[in-house]
């Protein structure tokens, strides 16, 4: 499957079932910290990661920071999720103009181990942003990127460039690229089985009997 096909199919699954598939496959450390939440809770986010890492730098020249930041925006690939480890919880890593730019480029949304600002604009344009909180403080003269497209860590989750992320109201999981096609197939099958269990229970079947019949609950 292509990345577009995987994004579409995996995006139709929910994190609970994908979590259970990953757990059953022996994958570890794939659930992002629960403190990172969606700005638009009713909108799922799914896609391959475009990874960014940076550090606060109070000695940075304001012009230098904006050149570096706009350069990052220029390189963000369509169909991906902007995923940033800023190594600070004091500076907004996403705002109105950046979100407008990324959305116009076809970026699906962003995941920040940090903060965002201009959140009313982000909601208005429908740009999904997973973040820890909000602040009006921006990057100008305060923060510089150090790398893109390499492995980053958010909590105990290692995210490689191109790994898939799926987030909904329950939280966000990382699906390693090497197994994403298999996980997508298994999650789709599991959801179909769950539908049978649900139908049986609603029809009056004892829940334990339903579990023993279908092997899932």
PyMOL CGO cylinders between C-alpha atoms (Angstrom):
from pymol import cmd
from pymol.cgo import CYLINDER

trace = [
    CYLINDER, 0.00, 0.00, 0.00, 1.08, 3.57, -0.61, 0.3, 1, 1, 1, 1, 1, 1,
    CYLINDER, 1.08, 3.57, -0.61, 1.36, 6.09, 2.22, 0.3, 1, 1, 1, 1, 1, 1,
    CYLINDER, 1.36, 6.09, 2.22, -1.87, 7.70, 1.04, 0.3, 1, 1, 1, 1, 1, 1,
    CYLINDER, -1.87, 7.70, 1.04, -3.70, 4.36, 1.13, 0.3, 1, 1, 1, 1, 1, 1,
    CYLINDER, -3.70, 4.36, 1.13, -2.30, 3.48, 4.55, 0.3, 1, 1, 1, 1, 1, 1,
    CYLINDER, -2.30, 3.48, 4.55, -3.24, 6.92, 5.91, 0.3, 1, 1, 1, 1, 1, 1,
    CYLINDER, -3.24, 6.92, 5.91, -6.79, 6.51, 4.66, 0.3, 1, 1, 1, 1, 1, 1,
    CYLINDER, -6.79, 6.51, 4.66, -7.26, 2.98, 6.01, 0.3, 1, 1, 1, 1, 1, 1,
    CYLINDER, -7.26, 2.98, 6.01, -5.42, 3.42, 9.31, 0.3, 1, 1, 1, 1, 1, 1,
    CYLINDER, -5.42, 3.42, 9.31, -7.24, 6.71, 9.81, 0.3, 1, 1, 1, 1, 1, 1,
    CYLINDER, -7.24, 6.71, 9.81, -10.54, 4.81, 9.80, 0.3, 1, 1, 1, 1, 1, 1,
    CYLINDER, -10.54, 4.81, 9.80, -9.39, 2.75, 12.78, 0.3, 1, 1, 1, 1, 1, 1,
    CYLINDER, -9.39, 2.75, 12.78, -9.43, 3.93, 16.37, 0.3, 1, 1, 1, 1, 1, 1,
    CYLINDER, -9.43, 3.93, 16.37, -6.49, 4.06, 18.73, 0.3, 1, 1, 1, 1, 1, 1,
    CYLINDER, -6.49, 4.06, 18.73, -7.87, 1.46, 21.15, 0.3, 1, 1, 1, 1, 1, 1,
    CYLINDER, -7.87, 1.46, 21.15, -7.88, -1.32, 18.59, 0.3, 1, 1, 1, 1, 1, 1,
    CYLINDER, -7.88, -1.32, 18.59, -4.52, -0.28, 17.10, 0.3, 1, 1, 1, 1, 1, 1,
    CYLINDER, -4.52, -0.28, 17.10, -3.05, -0.21, 20.60, 0.3, 1, 1, 1, 1, 1, 1,
    CYLINDER, -3.05, -0.21, 20.60, -4.27, -3.77, 21.22, 0.3, 1, 1, 1, 1, 1, 1,
    CYLINDER, -4.27, -3.77, 21.22, -2.81, -4.99, 17.92, 0.3, 1, 1, 1, 1, 1, 1,
    CYLINDER, -2.81, -4.99, 17.92, 0.58, -3.43, 18.67, 0.3, 1, 1, 1, 1, 1, 1,
    CYLINDER, 0.58, -3.43, 18.67, 0.56, -4.87, 22.19, 0.3, 1, 1, 1, 1, 1, 1,
    CYLINDER, 0.56, -4.87, 22.19, -0.27, -8.32, 20.81, 0.3, 1, 1, 1, 1, 1, 1,
    CYLINDER, -0.27, -8.32, 20.81, 2.63, -8.05, 18.36, 0.3, 1, 1, 1, 1, 1, 1,
    CYLINDER, 2.63, -8.05, 18.36, 5.04, -7.37, 21.21, 0.3, 1, 1, 1, 1, 1, 1,
    CYLINDER, 5.04, -7.37, 21.21, 5.70, -3.73, 20.29, 0.3, 1, 1, 1, 1, 1, 1,
    CYLINDER, 5.70, -3.73, 20.29, 6.59, -1.58, 23.31, 0.3, 1, 1, 1, 1, 1, 1,
    CYLINDER, 6.59, -1.58, 23.31, 6.57, 2.13, 24.12, 0.3, 1, 1, 1, 1, 1, 1,
    CYLINDER, 6.57, 2.13, 24.12, 4.21, 3.35, 21.41, 0.3, 1, 1, 1, 1, 1, 1,
    CYLINDER, 4.21, 3.35, 21.41, 1.62, 5.45, 23.29, 0.3, 1, 1, 1, 1, 1, 1,
    CYLINDER, 1.62, 5.45, 23.29, 2.36, 9.17, 23.53, 0.3, 1, 1, 1, 1, 1, 1,
    CYLINDER, 2.36, 9.17, 23.53, 2.08, 10.91, 26.93, 0.3, 1, 1, 1, 1, 1, 1,
    CYLINDER, 2.08, 10.91, 26.93, -1.53, 11.60, 27.86, 0.3, 1, 1, 1, 1, 1, 1,
    CYLINDER, -1.53, 11.60, 27.86, -0.64, 15.23, 28.61, 0.3, 1, 1, 1, 1, 1, 1,
    CYLINDER, -0.64, 15.23, 28.61, -0.35, 15.82, 24.85, 0.3, 1, 1, 1, 1, 1, 1,
    CYLINDER, -0.35, 15.82, 24.85, -3.93, 16.36, 23.68, 0.3, 1, 1, 1, 1, 1, 1,
    CYLINDER, -3.93, 16.36, 23.68, -5.74, 17.43, 20.49, 0.3, 1, 1, 1, 1, 1, 1,
    CYLINDER, -5.74, 17.43, 20.49, -6.80, 21.03, 19.99, 0.3, 1, 1, 1, 1, 1, 1,
    CYLINDER, -6.80, 21.03, 19.99, -9.81, 19.77, 17.99, 0.3, 1, 1, 1, 1, 1, 1,
    CYLINDER, -9.81, 19.77, 17.99, -10.88, 16.62, 19.91, 0.3, 1, 1, 1, 1, 1, 1,
    CYLINDER, -10.88, 16.62, 19.91, -13.49, 15.49, 17.40, 0.3, 1, 1, 1, 1, 1, 1,
    CYLINDER, -13.49, 15.49, 17.40, -10.98, 15.36, 14.54, 0.3, 1, 1, 1, 1, 1, 1,
    CYLINDER, -10.98, 15.36, 14.54, -8.70, 12.30, 14.25, 0.3, 1, 1, 1, 1, 1, 1,
    CYLINDER, -8.70, 12.30, 14.25, -5.16, 12.75, 12.93, 0.3, 1, 1, 1, 1, 1, 1,
    CYLINDER, -5.16, 12.75, 12.93, -3.28, 10.14, 10.95, 0.3, 1, 1, 1, 1, 1, 1,
    CYLINDER, -3.28, 10.14, 10.95, -0.24, 10.11, 8.71, 0.3, 1, 1, 1, 1, 1, 1,
    CYLINDER, -0.24, 10.11, 8.71, 3.51, 9.54, 8.41, 0.3, 1, 1, 1, 1, 1, 1,
    CYLINDER, 3.51, 9.54, 8.41, 5.73, 11.68, 10.62, 0.3, 1, 1, 1, 1, 1, 1,
    CYLINDER, 5.73, 11.68, 10.62, 7.98, 14.50, 9.46, 0.3, 1, 1, 1, 1, 1, 1,
    CYLINDER, 7.98, 14.50, 9.46, 10.27, 14.82, 12.47, 0.3, 1, 1, 1, 1, 1, 1,
    CYLINDER, 10.27, 14.82, 12.47, 11.84, 18.02, 13.77, 0.3, 1, 1, 1, 1, 1, 1,
    CYLINDER, 11.84, 18.02, 13.77, 14.12, 18.66, 16.74, 0.3, 1, 1, 1, 1, 1, 1,
    CYLINDER, 14.12, 18.66, 16.74, 15.37, 21.91, 18.21, 0.3, 1, 1, 1, 1, 1, 1,
    CYLINDER, 15.37, 21.91, 18.21, 16.52, 23.65, 21.36, 0.3, 1, 1, 1, 1, 1, 1,
    CYLINDER, 16.52, 23.65, 21.36, 15.83, 26.96, 23.10, 0.3, 1, 1, 1, 1, 1, 1,
    CYLINDER, 15.83, 26.96, 23.10, 18.53, 29.57, 22.54, 0.3, 1, 1, 1, 1, 1, 1,
    CYLINDER, 18.53, 29.57, 22.54, 18.08, 32.99, 24.15, 0.3, 1, 1, 1, 1, 1, 1,
    CYLINDER, 18.08, 32.99, 24.15, 21.18, 34.27, 22.33, 0.3, 1, 1, 1, 1, 1, 1,
    CYLINDER, 21.18, 34.27, 22.33, 19.72, 33.57, 18.88, 0.3, 1, 1, 1, 1, 1, 1,
    CYLINDER, 19.72, 33.57, 18.88, 19.32, 36.47, 16.48, 0.3, 1, 1, 1, 1, 1, 1,
    CYLINDER, 19.32, 36.47, 16.48, 15.62, 37.13, 15.72, 0.3, 1, 1, 1, 1, 1, 1,
    CYLINDER, 15.62, 37.13, 15.72, 16.29, 37.20, 11.97, 0.3, 1, 1, 1, 1, 1, 1,
    CYLINDER, 16.29, 37.20, 11.97, 18.22, 33.93, 12.21, 0.3, 1, 1, 1, 1, 1, 1,
    CYLINDER, 18.22, 33.93, 12.21, 15.38, 32.21, 14.06, 0.3, 1, 1, 1, 1, 1, 1,
    CYLINDER, 15.38, 32.21, 14.06, 12.81, 33.29, 11.49, 0.3, 1, 1, 1, 1, 1, 1,
    CYLINDER, 12.81, 33.29, 11.49, 15.01, 32.22, 8.58, 0.3, 1, 1, 1, 1, 1, 1,
    CYLINDER, 15.01, 32.22, 8.58, 15.47, 28.81, 10.18, 0.3, 1, 1, 1, 1, 1, 1,
    CYLINDER, 15.47, 28.81, 10.18, 11.77, 28.46, 10.97, 0.3, 1, 1, 1, 1, 1, 1,
    CYLINDER, 11.77, 28.46, 10.97, 10.52, 29.44, 7.53, 0.3, 1, 1, 1, 1, 1, 1,
    CYLINDER, 10.52, 29.44, 7.53, 13.09, 27.03, 6.09, 0.3, 1, 1, 1, 1, 1, 1,
    CYLINDER, 13.09, 27.03, 6.09, 11.50, 24.24, 8.13, 0.3, 1, 1, 1, 1, 1, 1,
    CYLINDER, 11.50, 24.24, 8.13, 8.07, 25.17, 6.81, 0.3, 1, 1, 1, 1, 1, 1,
    CYLINDER, 8.07, 25.17, 6.81, 9.40, 25.07, 3.25, 0.3, 1, 1, 1, 1, 1, 1,
    CYLINDER, 9.40, 25.07, 3.25, 10.68, 21.50, 3.61, 0.3, 1, 1, 1, 1, 1, 1,
    CYLINDER, 10.68, 21.50, 3.61, 7.57, 19.99, 5.22, 0.3, 1, 1, 1, 1, 1, 1,
    CYLINDER, 7.57, 19.99, 5.22, 6.20, 17.30, 2.86, 0.3, 1, 1, 1, 1, 1, 1,
    CYLINDER, 6.20, 17.30, 2.86, 2.54, 17.06, 1.90, 0.3, 1, 1, 1, 1, 1, 1,
    CYLINDER, 2.54, 17.06, 1.90, 0.53, 14.23, 3.40, 0.3, 1, 1, 1, 1, 1, 1,
    CYLINDER, 0.53, 14.23, 3.40, 2.71, 14.10, 6.52, 0.3, 1, 1, 1, 1, 1, 1,
    CYLINDER, 2.71, 14.10, 6.52, 2.26, 15.05, 10.17, 0.3, 1, 1, 1, 1, 1, 1,
    CYLINDER, 2.26, 15.05, 10.17, 4.63, 17.74, 11.53, 0.3, 1, 1, 1, 1, 1, 1,
    CYLINDER, 4.63, 17.74, 11.53, 6.13, 16.20, 14.70, 0.3, 1, 1, 1, 1, 1, 1,
    CYLINDER, 6.13, 16.20, 14.70, 8.38, 18.39, 16.84, 0.3, 1, 1, 1, 1, 1, 1,
    CYLINDER, 8.38, 18.39, 16.84, 10.54, 17.76, 19.90, 0.3, 1, 1, 1, 1, 1, 1,
    CYLINDER, 10.54, 17.76, 19.90, 11.45, 21.34, 20.90, 0.3, 1, 1, 1, 1, 1, 1,
    CYLINDER, 11.45, 21.34, 20.90, 13.05, 20.49, 24.26, 0.3, 1, 1, 1, 1, 1, 1,
    CYLINDER, 13.05, 20.49, 24.26, 11.07, 23.28, 25.91, 0.3, 1, 1, 1, 1, 1, 1,
    CYLINDER, 11.07, 23.28, 25.91, 7.59, 23.74, 27.32, 0.3, 1, 1, 1, 1, 1, 1,
    CYLINDER, 7.59, 23.74, 27.32, 7.85, 27.53, 27.41, 0.3, 1, 1, 1, 1, 1, 1,
    CYLINDER, 7.85, 27.53, 27.41, 7.71, 28.54, 23.74, 0.3, 1, 1, 1, 1, 1, 1,
    CYLINDER, 7.71, 28.54, 23.74, 4.94, 28.09, 21.15, 0.3, 1, 1, 1, 1, 1, 1,
    CYLINDER, 4.94, 28.09, 21.15, 5.99, 25.82, 18.30, 0.3, 1, 1, 1, 1, 1, 1,
    CYLINDER, 5.99, 25.82, 18.30, 2.94, 26.48, 16.14, 0.3, 1, 1, 1, 1, 1, 1,
    CYLINDER, 2.94, 26.48, 16.14, 0.86, 29.55, 15.35, 0.3, 1, 1, 1, 1, 1, 1,
    CYLINDER, 0.86, 29.55, 15.35, -1.48, 31.05, 12.78, 0.3, 1, 1, 1, 1, 1, 1,
    CYLINDER, -1.48, 31.05, 12.78, 0.85, 31.79, 9.85, 0.3, 1, 1, 1, 1, 1, 1,
    CYLINDER, 0.85, 31.79, 9.85, 2.78, 28.55, 10.28, 0.3, 1, 1, 1, 1, 1, 1,
    CYLINDER, 2.78, 28.55, 10.28, -0.42, 26.50, 10.41, 0.3, 1, 1, 1, 1, 1, 1,
    CYLINDER, -0.42, 26.50, 10.41, -1.82, 28.32, 7.36, 0.3, 1, 1, 1, 1, 1, 1,
    CYLINDER, -1.82, 28.32, 7.36, 1.41, 27.58, 5.49, 0.3, 1, 1, 1, 1, 1, 1,
    CYLINDER, 1.41, 27.58, 5.49, 1.48, 23.91, 6.44, 0.3, 1, 1, 1, 1, 1, 1,
    CYLINDER, 1.48, 23.91, 6.44, -2.18, 23.35, 5.68, 0.3, 1, 1, 1, 1, 1, 1,
    CYLINDER, -2.18, 23.35, 5.68, -1.76, 25.01, 2.28, 0.3, 1, 1, 1, 1, 1, 1,
    CYLINDER, -1.76, 25.01, 2.28, 1.15, 22.64, 1.59, 0.3, 1, 1, 1, 1, 1, 1,
    CYLINDER, 1.15, 22.64, 1.59, -1.01, 19.61, 2.40, 0.3, 1, 1, 1, 1, 1, 1,
    CYLINDER, -1.01, 19.61, 2.40, 0.44, 18.82, 5.84, 0.3, 1, 1, 1, 1, 1, 1,
    CYLINDER, 0.44, 18.82, 5.84, -2.19, 16.93, 7.79, 0.3, 1, 1, 1, 1, 1, 1,
    CYLINDER, -2.19, 16.93, 7.79, -1.58, 18.43, 11.24, 0.3, 1, 1, 1, 1, 1, 1,
    CYLINDER, -1.58, 18.43, 11.24, 1.06, 18.69, 13.93, 0.3, 1, 1, 1, 1, 1, 1,
    CYLINDER, 1.06, 18.69, 13.93, 2.20, 16.97, 17.11, 0.3, 1, 1, 1, 1, 1, 1,
    CYLINDER, 2.20, 16.97, 17.11, 4.24, 19.02, 19.58, 0.3, 1, 1, 1, 1, 1, 1,
    CYLINDER, 4.24, 19.02, 19.58, 5.96, 18.00, 22.78, 0.3, 1, 1, 1, 1, 1, 1,
    CYLINDER, 5.96, 18.00, 22.78, 5.41, 21.63, 23.66, 0.3, 1, 1, 1, 1, 1, 1,
    CYLINDER, 5.41, 21.63, 23.66, 3.02, 24.54, 23.25, 0.3, 1, 1, 1, 1, 1, 1,
    CYLINDER, 3.02, 24.54, 23.25, 0.98, 26.32, 20.59, 0.3, 1, 1, 1, 1, 1, 1,
    CYLINDER, 0.98, 26.32, 20.59, -0.51, 29.78, 20.16, 0.3, 1, 1, 1, 1, 1, 1,
    CYLINDER, -0.51, 29.78, 20.16, -3.15, 31.51, 18.00, 0.3, 1, 1, 1, 1, 1, 1,
    CYLINDER, -3.15, 31.51, 18.00, -5.29, 28.51, 18.79, 0.3, 1, 1, 1, 1, 1, 1,
    CYLINDER, -5.29, 28.51, 18.79, -8.56, 30.18, 17.83, 0.3, 1, 1, 1, 1, 1, 1,
    CYLINDER, -8.56, 30.18, 17.83, -7.17, 30.61, 14.29, 0.3, 1, 1, 1, 1, 1, 1,
    CYLINDER, -7.17, 30.61, 14.29, -6.00, 26.99, 14.20, 0.3, 1, 1, 1, 1, 1, 1,
    CYLINDER, -6.00, 26.99, 14.20, -9.49, 25.86, 15.16, 0.3, 1, 1, 1, 1, 1, 1,
    CYLINDER, -9.49, 25.86, 15.16, -11.07, 28.15, 12.57, 0.3, 1, 1, 1, 1, 1, 1,
    CYLINDER, -11.07, 28.15, 12.57, -8.98, 26.74, 9.72, 0.3, 1, 1, 1, 1, 1, 1,
    CYLINDER, -8.98, 26.74, 9.72, -9.32, 23.16, 10.99, 0.3, 1, 1, 1, 1, 1, 1,
    CYLINDER, -9.32, 23.16, 10.99, -5.60, 22.53, 11.47, 0.3, 1, 1, 1, 1, 1, 1,
    CYLINDER, -5.60, 22.53, 11.47, -5.30, 19.76, 14.04, 0.3, 1, 1, 1, 1, 1, 1,
    CYLINDER, -5.30, 19.76, 14.04, -2.63, 20.38, 16.65, 0.3, 1, 1, 1, 1, 1, 1,
    CYLINDER, -2.63, 20.38, 16.65, -1.64, 17.98, 19.42, 0.3, 1, 1, 1, 1, 1, 1,
    CYLINDER, -1.64, 17.98, 19.42, 0.13, 19.94, 22.16, 0.3, 1, 1, 1, 1, 1, 1,
    CYLINDER, 0.13, 19.94, 22.16, 0.73, 20.22, 25.91, 0.3, 1, 1, 1, 1, 1, 1,
    CYLINDER, 0.73, 20.22, 25.91, -0.79, 23.69, 26.29, 0.3, 1, 1, 1, 1, 1, 1,
    CYLINDER, -0.79, 23.69, 26.29, -0.74, 27.25, 25.05, 0.3, 1, 1, 1, 1, 1, 1,
    CYLINDER, -0.74, 27.25, 25.05, 1.34, 30.40, 25.36, 0.3, 1, 1, 1, 1, 1, 1,
    CYLINDER, 1.34, 30.40, 25.36, 1.67, 33.64, 23.38, 0.3, 1, 1, 1, 1, 1, 1,
    CYLINDER, 1.67, 33.64, 23.38, 5.50, 33.39, 23.56, 0.3, 1, 1, 1, 1, 1, 1,
    CYLINDER, 5.50, 33.39, 23.56, 6.93, 32.60, 20.12, 0.3, 1, 1, 1, 1, 1, 1,
    CYLINDER, 6.93, 32.60, 20.12, 10.28, 31.33, 18.84, 0.3, 1, 1, 1, 1, 1, 1,
    CYLINDER, 10.28, 31.33, 18.84, 11.70, 34.69, 17.72, 0.3, 1, 1, 1, 1, 1, 1,
    CYLINDER, 11.70, 34.69, 17.72, 15.09, 35.17, 19.33, 0.3, 1, 1, 1, 1, 1, 1,
    CYLINDER, 15.09, 35.17, 19.33, 14.44, 32.16, 21.58, 0.3, 1, 1, 1, 1, 1, 1,
    CYLINDER, 14.44, 32.16, 21.58, 14.63, 28.86, 19.64, 0.3, 1, 1, 1, 1, 1, 1,
    CYLINDER, 14.63, 28.86, 19.64, 16.47, 27.18, 16.77, 0.3, 1, 1, 1, 1, 1, 1,
    CYLINDER, 16.47, 27.18, 16.77, 16.01, 23.86, 14.96, 0.3, 1, 1, 1, 1, 1, 1,
    CYLINDER, 16.01, 23.86, 14.96, 18.93, 21.44, 14.95, 0.3, 1, 1, 1, 1, 1, 1,
    CYLINDER, 18.93, 21.44, 14.95, 17.72, 18.56, 12.74, 0.3, 1, 1, 1, 1, 1, 1,
    CYLINDER, 17.72, 18.56, 12.74, 14.87, 17.21, 10.65, 0.3, 1, 1, 1, 1, 1, 1,
    CYLINDER, 14.87, 17.21, 10.65, 14.03, 13.75, 9.38, 0.3, 1, 1, 1, 1, 1, 1,
    CYLINDER, 14.03, 13.75, 9.38, 15.74, 11.80, 12.15, 0.3, 1, 1, 1, 1, 1, 1,
    CYLINDER, 15.74, 11.80, 12.15, 14.51, 9.87, 15.19, 0.3, 1, 1, 1, 1, 1, 1,
    CYLINDER, 14.51, 9.87, 15.19, 13.10, 11.93, 18.05, 0.3, 1, 1, 1, 1, 1, 1,
    CYLINDER, 13.10, 11.93, 18.05, 11.68, 10.94, 21.43, 0.3, 1, 1, 1, 1, 1, 1,
    CYLINDER, 11.68, 10.94, 21.43, 8.43, 12.11, 22.97, 0.3, 1, 1, 1, 1, 1, 1,
    CYLINDER, 8.43, 12.11, 22.97, 8.15, 10.65, 26.44, 0.3, 1, 1, 1, 1, 1, 1,
    CYLINDER, 8.15, 10.65, 26.44, 9.29, 7.04, 26.10, 0.3, 1, 1, 1, 1, 1, 1,
    CYLINDER, 9.29, 7.04, 26.10, 8.16, 6.86, 22.47, 0.3, 1, 1, 1, 1, 1, 1,
    CYLINDER, 8.16, 6.86, 22.47, 10.85, 6.85, 19.77, 0.3, 1, 1, 1, 1, 1, 1,
    CYLINDER, 10.85, 6.85, 19.77, 9.47, 8.29, 16.52, 0.3, 1, 1, 1, 1, 1, 1,
    CYLINDER, 9.47, 8.29, 16.52, 11.43, 7.81, 13.32, 0.3, 1, 1, 1, 1, 1, 1,
    CYLINDER, 11.43, 7.81, 13.32, 10.80, 9.91, 10.26, 0.3, 1, 1, 1, 1, 1, 1,
    CYLINDER, 10.80, 9.91, 10.26, 8.10, 8.11, 8.28, 0.3, 1, 1, 1, 1, 1, 1,
    CYLINDER, 8.10, 8.11, 8.28, 6.61, 6.21, 11.22, 0.3, 1, 1, 1, 1, 1, 1,
    CYLINDER, 6.61, 6.21, 11.22, 2.84, 6.55, 11.29, 0.3, 1, 1, 1, 1, 1, 1,
    CYLINDER, 2.84, 6.55, 11.29, 0.87, 8.35, 13.99, 0.3, 1, 1, 1, 1, 1, 1,
    CYLINDER, 0.87, 8.35, 13.99, -2.80, 7.87, 14.77, 0.3, 1, 1, 1, 1, 1, 1,
    CYLINDER, -2.80, 7.87, 14.77, -4.60, 10.07, 17.26, 0.3, 1, 1, 1, 1, 1, 1,
    CYLINDER, -4.60, 10.07, 17.26, -8.21, 10.39, 18.39, 0.3, 1, 1, 1, 1, 1, 1,
    CYLINDER, -8.21, 10.39, 18.39, -10.06, 11.36, 21.59, 0.3, 1, 1, 1, 1, 1, 1,
    CYLINDER, -10.06, 11.36, 21.59, -8.41, 8.49, 23.49, 0.3, 1, 1, 1, 1, 1, 1,
    CYLINDER, -8.41, 8.49, 23.49, -4.84, 9.52, 22.72, 0.3, 1, 1, 1, 1, 1, 1,
    CYLINDER, -4.84, 9.52, 22.72, -2.13, 8.96, 20.13, 0.3, 1, 1, 1, 1, 1, 1,
    CYLINDER, -2.13, 8.96, 20.13, -0.13, 5.90, 19.12, 0.3, 1, 1, 1, 1, 1, 1,
    CYLINDER, -0.13, 5.90, 19.12, 2.97, 5.50, 16.97, 0.3, 1, 1, 1, 1, 1, 1,
    CYLINDER, 2.97, 5.50, 16.97, 2.99, 2.66, 14.46, 0.3, 1, 1, 1, 1, 1, 1,
    CYLINDER, 2.99, 2.66, 14.46, 6.47, 1.67, 13.24, 0.3, 1, 1, 1, 1, 1, 1,
    CYLINDER, 6.47, 1.67, 13.24, 6.72, 2.03, 9.49, 0.3, 1, 1, 1, 1, 1, 1,
    CYLINDER, 6.72, 2.03, 9.49, 8.05, -1.51, 9.13, 0.3, 1, 1, 1, 1, 1, 1,
    CYLINDER, 8.05, -1.51, 9.13, 4.79, -3.01, 10.42, 0.3, 1, 1, 1, 1, 1, 1,
    CYLINDER, 4.79, -3.01, 10.42, 2.21, -0.37, 9.54, 0.3, 1, 1, 1, 1, 1, 1,
    CYLINDER, 2.21, -0.37, 9.54, 0.65, -2.33, 6.66, 0.3, 1, 1, 1, 1, 1, 1,
    CYLINDER, 0.65, -2.33, 6.66, 0.30, -5.43, 8.84, 0.3, 1, 1, 1, 1, 1, 1,
    CYLINDER, 0.30, -5.43, 8.84, -1.10, -3.41, 11.75, 0.3, 1, 1, 1, 1, 1, 1,
    CYLINDER, -1.10, -3.41, 11.75, -3.61, -1.70, 9.47, 0.3, 1, 1, 1, 1, 1, 1,
    CYLINDER, -3.61, -1.70, 9.47, -4.87, -5.05, 8.14, 0.3, 1, 1, 1, 1, 1, 1,
    CYLINDER, -4.87, -5.05, 8.14, -5.11, -6.59, 11.60, 0.3, 1, 1, 1, 1, 1, 1,
    CYLINDER, -5.11, -6.59, 11.60, -6.84, -3.53, 13.06, 0.3, 1, 1, 1, 1, 1, 1,
    CYLINDER, -6.84, -3.53, 13.06, -9.40, -3.55, 10.26, 0.3, 1, 1, 1, 1, 1, 1,
    CYLINDER, -9.40, -3.55, 10.26, -10.11, -7.24, 10.86, 0.3, 1, 1, 1, 1, 1, 1,
    CYLINDER, -10.11, -7.24, 10.86, -10.35, -6.69, 14.63, 0.3, 1, 1, 1, 1, 1, 1,
    CYLINDER, -10.35, -6.69, 14.63, -12.91, -3.92, 14.16, 0.3, 1, 1, 1, 1, 1, 1,
    CYLINDER, -12.91, -3.92, 14.16, -15.01, -6.23, 12.00, 0.3, 1, 1, 1, 1, 1, 1,
    CYLINDER, -15.01, -6.23, 12.00, -14.87, -8.89, 14.72, 0.3, 1, 1, 1, 1, 1, 1,
    CYLINDER, -14.87, -8.89, 14.72, -15.80, -6.33, 17.36, 0.3, 1, 1, 1, 1, 1, 1,
    CYLINDER, -15.80, -6.33, 17.36, -18.85, -5.44, 15.30, 0.3, 1, 1, 1, 1, 1, 1,
    CYLINDER, -18.85, -5.44, 15.30, -19.95, -9.08, 15.47, 0.3, 1, 1, 1, 1, 1, 1,
    CYLINDER, -19.95, -9.08, 15.47, -19.42, -9.14, 19.25, 0.3, 1, 1, 1, 1, 1, 1,
    CYLINDER, -19.42, -9.14, 19.25, -21.39, -5.92, 19.62, 0.3, 1, 1, 1, 1, 1, 1,
    CYLINDER, -21.39, -5.92, 19.62, -24.24, -7.27, 17.51, 0.3, 1, 1, 1, 1, 1, 1,
    CYLINDER, -24.24, -7.27, 17.51, -24.31, -10.50, 19.54, 0.3, 1, 1, 1, 1, 1, 1,
    CYLINDER, -24.31, -10.50, 19.54, -24.42, -8.63, 22.87, 0.3, 1, 1, 1, 1, 1, 1,
    CYLINDER, -24.42, -8.63, 22.87, -27.14, -6.30, 21.67, 0.3, 1, 1, 1, 1, 1, 1,
    CYLINDER, -27.14, -6.30, 21.67, -29.03, -9.41, 20.59, 0.3, 1, 1, 1, 1, 1, 1,
    CYLINDER, -29.03, -9.41, 20.59, -28.90, -10.75, 24.13, 0.3, 1, 1, 1, 1, 1, 1,
    CYLINDER, -28.90, -10.75, 24.13, -25.87, -13.06, 24.00, 0.3, 1, 1, 1, 1, 1, 1,
    CYLINDER, -25.87, -13.06, 24.00, -24.03, -13.43, 27.30, 0.3, 1, 1, 1, 1, 1, 1,
    CYLINDER, -24.03, -13.43, 27.30, -20.78, -11.38, 27.10, 0.3, 1, 1, 1, 1, 1, 1,
    CYLINDER, -20.78, -11.38, 27.10, -18.59, -14.30, 28.14, 0.3, 1, 1, 1, 1, 1, 1,
    CYLINDER, -18.59, -14.30, 28.14, -20.18, -16.53, 25.53, 0.3, 1, 1, 1, 1, 1, 1,
    CYLINDER, -20.18, -16.53, 25.53, -19.66, -13.81, 22.94, 0.3, 1, 1, 1, 1, 1, 1,
    CYLINDER, -19.66, -13.81, 22.94, -16.01, -13.56, 23.92, 0.3, 1, 1, 1, 1, 1, 1,
    CYLINDER, -16.01, -13.56, 23.92, -15.49, -17.32, 23.75, 0.3, 1, 1, 1, 1, 1, 1,
    CYLINDER, -15.49, -17.32, 23.75, -17.17, -17.47, 20.33, 0.3, 1, 1, 1, 1, 1, 1,
    CYLINDER, -17.17, -17.47, 20.33, -15.31, -14.60, 18.70, 0.3, 1, 1, 1, 1, 1, 1,
    CYLINDER, -15.31, -14.60, 18.70, -12.12, -14.47, 20.78, 0.3, 1, 1, 1, 1, 1, 1,
    CYLINDER, -12.12, -14.47, 20.78, -12.37, -10.73, 21.33, 0.3, 1, 1, 1, 1, 1, 1,
    CYLINDER, -12.37, -10.73, 21.33, -13.94, -8.33, 23.76, 0.3, 1, 1, 1, 1, 1, 1,
]
cmd.load_cgo(trace, "trace")
